[in-house]
Amino acid sequence: MMKPLIFLTYWGLLAVGTAIAEPVAIPSVPLYQQQVENAVPDQEALAHSEKKLSEHKDIKILDKFVVPNFHKQSGELETAPNTFCRNCHSPLPHSKQLRTRAFNNMHVRYVACETCHFRPKDTPFEYKWLDYTSKQAVDGKGLFRLGQLTKDGKELDNEKQRPANPKIAPFYQGQPALAFKDQAFAKTIAADWQKADAKAKVLLRAKIHLPLEKKGPECQVCHDEHDSLLNLTALGATPEQTLAMTKHIIPQFIRRYKKDDEHITIREMLQ
């Protein structure tokens, strides 16, 4: 007599049936998705979620300015539209900290949101360049633009985006640890949000954000020549690029100066 077998899906227990000859493959679920589905927000998290929703204001990013930009535009504003966070957040999500928001928004073009904000304790992540279209890791050779020269010997100016515009993202057990906007998980959340009342939105927002860190790591966590979160060499950086990033003047300034009335000068940046 065949013994009962329990089948599992993305959302937990599905049914109890009869064992079959061939094992049923259980699809892998991104670590972030697992943590959202298992999240149980406490009263503090729910209160915070309710406060954030009550304070929310849509931000409109202007496509055309009355005064022409001094700097050359670096391709399209939207990068990797398959990013899960883009279901709700704008392409330039950092707005609170006047001192660092411009630098943080620059990183959005080549660093996944989860690299900074999804850092589960005691979880061994490997960081790789992730193509959001194929959902696969890609070779990082040539993806760092700092100090990179074109075929005619000119330095790249970042006017054009990288091929497929990959980002540095966390991988867990060989798979991306994050969710994608076009996956069933993300689509279900989007649909639930559309039909949710105010109370349900508070809970849903709290569950989505519970696995995340509100504040990202300090700049020096990555821009450090001795103990960096990212293995820049493994990510494809040349020795010269690695040195330039770990010795960059802006992260050093942000670490050194904490008060809002302390400013960096062009002279200091050129040293």
C-alpha positions in Angstrom: 0.0 0.0 0.0 1.4 3.4 -1.0 2.0 6.0 1.7 0.5 9.5 1.6 2.9 12.2 0.4 2.6 16.0 1.2 3.2 18.3 -1.8 4.4 21.9 -1.2 4.1 25.0 -3.4 5.3 28.6 -3.2 2.6 29.4 -0.6 2.9 26.4 1.7 0.8 23.3 2.1 -1.3 22.4 -0.9 -2.7 18.9 -0.6 -2.1 15.4 0.7 -2.1 12.8 -2.1 -0.6 9.4 -3.0 3.0 8.8 -3.7 4.1 8.5 -7.3 7.0 6.8 -8.8 8.9 10.0 -10.0 9.7 12.7 -7.4 7.9 16.0 -7.9 10.4 18.9 -8.4 9.7 21.8 -6.0 10.6 25.1 -7.6 13.2 27.2 -5.9 11.9 30.4 -4.3 14.0 33.5 -3.9 15.1 34.1 -0.3 13.4 37.5 -0.2 10.1 35.9 -1.3 10.4 33.3 1.4 10.9 35.9 4.1 8.0 38.1 2.9 5.7 35.1 3.0 6.8 34.1 6.5 6.8 37.7 7.8 4.6 38.4 10.9 4.8 42.1 11.5 4.4 43.2 15.2 2.5 46.3 16.3 5.5 48.5 16.0 6.0 47.5 12.3 2.3 47.9 11.6 2.3 51.4 13.2 5.3 52.4 11.2 3.7 51.1 8.0 0.5 53.0 8.7 2.5 56.2 9.3 4.5 55.8 6.1 1.3 55.3 4.1 -0.4 58.3 5.6 2.7 60.5 4.8 3.2 59.2 1.3 3.2 61.7 -1.6 3.8 60.9 -5.2 6.9 62.4 -6.7 6.9 63.5 -10.3 10.2 63.4 -12.1 10.4 66.0 -14.8 11.6 64.8 -18.3 12.4 68.3 -19.5 13.8 71.2 -17.6 13.4 75.0 -18.3 17.1 75.4 -17.7 19.3 73.1 -19.7 21.3 70.6 -17.7 25.0 71.4 -17.2 26.0 67.7 -17.2 25.4 65.3 -20.0 22.5 62.9 -19.5 23.5 59.3 -18.9 21.0 57.4 -21.1 17.5 56.8 -20.0 16.4 57.4 -16.4 14.7 54.0 -16.1 17.1 51.1 -15.5 16.2 47.4 -15.3 12.4 48.0 -15.2 12.0 44.3 -14.1 13.1 45.4 -10.6 10.6 44.3 -8.0 10.9 47.5 -6.0 9.8 49.5 -9.0 6.2 48.3 -8.4 6.0 51.1 -5.9 9.3 53.1 -5.8 10.5 55.7 -8.3 13.6 55.2 -10.5 15.4 57.6 -8.1 14.2 56.4 -4.7 16.5 58.3 -2.4 15.2 61.7 -1.4 15.5 62.2 2.4 19.2 62.7 3.1 20.3 65.9 1.4 24.0 65.1 1.8 24.0 61.7 0.2 20.8 61.2 -1.8 22.5 62.2 -5.2 25.3 59.8 -4.7 22.9 57.0 -3.6 20.7 57.6 -6.6 23.7 57.3 -8.9 24.3 53.8 -7.5 20.8 52.8 -8.5 22.0 52.4 -12.1 24.4 49.6 -11.2 23.6 48.3 -7.7 20.4 46.4 -6.9 18.2 47.8 -4.1 18.5 44.5 -2.3 22.3 44.7 -2.2 22.0 47.5 0.3 18.6 46.9 1.9 18.3 43.1 2.1 20.9 41.9 4.5 19.6 39.0 6.6 21.7 38.2 9.6 24.2 35.3 9.2 23.2 34.8 5.5 26.2 34.1 3.2 25.5 36.1 0.0 27.6 36.1 -3.1 27.4 39.3 -5.1 27.4 39.1 -8.9 26.3 41.1 -11.9 22.6 40.2 -12.5 20.9 40.6 -15.9 17.2 41.4 -15.1 16.0 40.1 -18.4 17.5 36.6 -18.3 17.5 36.6 -14.5 21.1 35.1 -14.7 24.5 36.2 -13.6 26.7 37.7 -16.3 30.4 38.2 -16.7 31.5 41.4 -15.1 34.4 42.1 -17.4 34.2 45.6 -18.8 31.1 46.5 -16.7 32.9 48.9 -14.4 33.2 52.2 -16.4 35.6 54.0 -14.1 38.8 54.6 -16.0 37.7 52.4 -18.9 38.8 53.4 -22.4 37.1 53.0 -25.7 38.7 51.4 -28.8 40.1 54.8 -29.9 41.6 55.5 -26.5 39.0 57.9 -25.1 37.6 57.5 -21.6 34.0 56.3 -21.4 31.6 59.0 -20.3 28.7 56.7 -19.3 26.4 58.4 -21.9 25.3 54.9 -23.0 24.1 52.2 -20.6 25.8 48.9 -20.2 24.5 46.0 -22.4 21.2 44.8 -20.7 22.1 47.2 -17.9 22.9 44.6 -15.2 23.3 45.4 -11.5 25.3 44.0 -8.7 22.9 41.8 -6.8 22.9 39.2 -3.9 22.9 35.6 -4.9 22.0 32.8 -2.4 22.7 29.2 -3.1 23.6 30.0 -6.7 20.3 31.8 -7.4 19.3 35.5 -7.2 18.0 36.2 -3.7 15.6 38.9 -4.9 12.2 38.9 -6.6 11.4 40.1 -10.1 8.6 42.3 -11.2 7.3 39.8 -13.8 7.1 36.8 -11.5 3.9 35.4 -10.1 4.9 36.5 -6.5 5.2 40.1 -7.5 2.1 40.1 -9.7 0.1 38.6 -6.8 1.3 41.4 -4.5 0.4 44.1 -7.1 -3.1 42.6 -7.5 -3.6 42.3 -3.8 -2.6 45.9 -3.3 -5.0 47.2 -5.9 -8.0 45.6 -4.2 -6.9 46.1 -0.6 -8.6 48.5 1.8 -6.5 50.9 4.0 -6.0 48.3 6.8 -5.0 45.5 4.4 -2.5 47.9 2.7 -0.9 48.6 6.1 -0.3 44.9 6.6 0.9 44.2 3.1 3.4 47.0 3.2 4.7 45.9 6.5 5.2 42.3 5.3 7.0 43.5 2.1 9.4 45.7 4.1 9.9 43.5 7.2 12.9 41.5 5.7 14.5 44.8 4.6 16.8 47.2 6.3 15.5 50.8 6.1 19.0 52.3 6.1 21.6 51.0 3.7 25.2 50.3 4.8 27.7 53.1 5.2 29.7 54.0 2.0 32.8 52.6 3.5 31.3 49.1 3.7 32.0 48.7 0.0 34.6 51.5 -0.6 37.2 49.9 1.7 40.5 48.4 0.4 40.8 46.0 3.3 37.3 44.7 4.2 34.8 45.4 1.5 31.3 43.9 1.3 31.9 43.4 -2.5 34.8 41.5 -4.0 35.5 44.1 -6.7 38.1 41.9 -8.4 35.6 39.0 -8.7 33.0 41.4 -10.1 35.4 42.3 -12.9 37.2 45.4 -11.7 40.8 45.9 -12.8 43.4 46.6 -10.1 43.3 50.3 -11.1 39.5 50.5 -10.9 39.6 48.7 -7.5 42.1 51.1 -6.1 40.1 54.1 -7.5 36.8 52.9 -5.9 38.3 52.0 -2.5 40.2 55.3 -2.3 37.4 57.4 -3.7 37.3 60.9 -2.1 33.4 61.1 -1.8 33.0 58.1 0.5 35.9 59.3 2.6 34.3 62.7 2.9 30.9 61.3 3.9 32.6 59.2 6.6 34.6 62.1 7.9 32.0 64.9 7.9 28.8 64.3 9.8 27.4 67.8 10.3 25.1 69.4 7.7 27.1 72.6 7.6 30.3 70.9 6.6 30.9 70.9 2.9 33.2 69.3 0.4 35.1 71.5 -2.0 36.2 70.9 -5.6 39.8 71.3 -4.5 39.4 68.4 -2.0 37.8 66.2 -4.6 40.7 66.8 -7.0 43.4 65.8 -4.5 
